[in-house]
Structure formats: structure tokens, C-alpha cells
Amino acid sequence: MRRFLAELAALGVDYRQEVLMSANTSFKIGGPAALVLYPASLGALQGCVALCAAQGLKPFVLGNGSNLLVKDSGIDGVVISTEKLQTIERLQGGVVACGAGIKLNELCVFAQKNGLSGLEFAYGIPGSVGGAVFMNAGAYGGEMKEVLGPVTCVTSTGACVLVPPKEQGLGYRHSAFMEMDGIVASACFLLAPGNSLEIKAKMNETMQKRRDKQPLEFASAGSVFKRPAGHFAGGLIEQCGLKGKGVGGAQVSEKHAGFIINTGGARAADVRALIALVQEVVQRQTGVLLEPEIRFV
């Protein structure tokens, strides 16, 4: 480990040991990660991945931690955080290029101030660009695949590849990056000219819908389950009388049944038990098996 840390220092990469994941996820749940690396450039990210590969280590990639449930014992290994990949710029025409660590809200505001439309649906999604690309995030009728251009990805060996839209395999909460075993480093977004004031109005409308319908006052990981064909997960859960159902500090939100919230002191085990209970009851009563959208680590 000492040599590994020395090589990180030679790369100029910041790192921290024993980092509590409860402070780095929107659920506010999770034990410590043994080692977290914070590369601040594409080259540094490649170096981190190459070092891990040389040691036979498979790092876990951490974005904004907003679609994630980390186990109570934490992560006994190396985590690579993308939070310092913070470049953002407008290129020719309506193209915006940004690092994976840029938060979606920041990207949306940047586009709006530059009079570029297409990302209004994403305003309020509590994630980073890297995570949004990785899972083809979407809301209110929009998805990343509608505006996503080329994506720069670092492979598991540290090589850098440019993935064009036709090779990204974007579907409902899915992308080819999930099978590539690589890390999204940056992405380009192909946007259209628009009126800044009208774009801002649409963004504000989207945010108000979130405030009205979602339990934003509580820690959560967003929608827990994928949308089943022909149904809405929240509707099925409510139909089964599970609103307000709790296990430990975890509770099915009374405001939106598609959310599980941390009412205070919830453990990952509480959330996992509640998810299993919801799946069992909904399948028994409706015949529909709900598939989790959040990632378990």
C-alpha cells in the first residue's frame, strides 16, 4: 500500500483513507471506504486506473452518490471519485463539453445562460454528468440519449477511448458503459439554440414539480425501482398499501411511494430489508416484480 500511495503522489493525485460513504451519498448511508482517489484531469484518471490494474485492483467509481446504497460495512477497496473532473465549456455551435464530475444542475444552468435548450428535463436530477451518462438518466419525458454526443471513457487498463452516440447503447436506465468496465471521464452534449428566459422558466417549472411530488426534505437515492412495463412503480406500491411502511430508519415515503427515505439513522440493512418487503408484497398482490434502479455496493 505504501508504494501504491507513493505512486499516486507522483501522479499528483489527491487521496484520502477511511472516508465515510454516509457523507458522500444522497442516502446518507454507508460505512467507510478504505481509500478514495480524486483525480483532477483525464491524465490523472488514466494513471489511477492503470495503477489499480497493475495491482490487480478493480476500483469502484463514485460520482455524486445519488443513486447508490453502500453497505454498512463500507467498501473494502479503492474508490475513484470523479468530483474533481470539473471542466465545462461551450464549443462551436450548440455543443457543451464537460467533465464527469460536473453536477447536472450546474450543466443545466450553464446551458441556460448560454441560450442552449435540451436539458430542461434534467434540472433537479441530483446526480453528476458521469452518473447520468452511465445510467442514461431521465425525467419528465426526457433522457440523456436525446442530447448526448461523444463520450470520453477510460478503460479498465487506463486507455482512453472516444465513444460515439451510435456505440453508446442507450436505453431505459441503461448504457453500453455498464458493460465496458470503464469510467466515463467527460461528455459532449448537443443542444439547440433557445431563449434563455424561456429555458429558465421551463427549468423552474420542472423543479417545482419535483418539490411538489418528491420528498426532497429527506435523504434518499431518488426513485428506488425502475418503471415496470405498463405501470408506475410508485402507483403499484401505493396500491398495495405500503406508503409509510418502515424498517428501522428507512421508510416508504408518504409523499411519493416510489421513494424510500432515510428518516434518520437508517442503515443499509434497513433499506435492503424494506426493498425486499416491497418487492414481495407488490409481486404477491399484483404479479409485478419491481426491479431496483439504485445500485448496491
Secondary structure, 3 states (H helix, E strand, C coil): CHHHHHHHHHHCCEEEEEEEHHHCCCCCCCCEEEEEEECCCHHHHHHHHHHHHHCCCCCEEECCCCCEECCCCCEEEEEEECCCCCCEEECCCCEEEEECCCEHHHHHHHHHHCCEECCHHHCCCCCEHHHHHHCCCEECCEEHHHCEEEEEEECCCCCEEEECHHHCCCECCECCHHHHCCEEEEEEEECEECCHHHHHHHHHHHHHHHHHHCCCCCEEEEECECCCCCCCHHHHHHHCCCCCCEECCEEECCCCCCEEEECCCCCHHHHHHHHHHHHHHHHHHHCCCCCECCEEC
